[in-house]
Amino acid sequence: MRVYDERLEQLLTPAIEAAGFEMVRIRMTGSHTKTLQVMAEREDGTMTAEDCAALSRALSELLETNDPVEGQYTLEVSSP
């Protein structure tokens, strides 16, 4: 799955940074029930629930447009 993670990282990192966050980790887990985990934080190390929601919305639009994940998955945005 590492190559898959790298492709997602290349797609999502610019959008994460444009939204004012730093990417901490992007990982795809699961096989039947996939979860795309995105960890990010602000430069000062903070990340509120509102930040997670806003970033989730921004990444959802990007993911829908580019459709890099085959099949269904859950997007999970959180702080480290």
Secondary structure as UniProt FT lines:
FT   HELIX           2..18
FT   TURN            19..20
FT   STRAND          22..29
FT   STRAND          34..41
FT   TURN            43..44
FT   HELIX           49..66
FT   STRAND          73..78
//
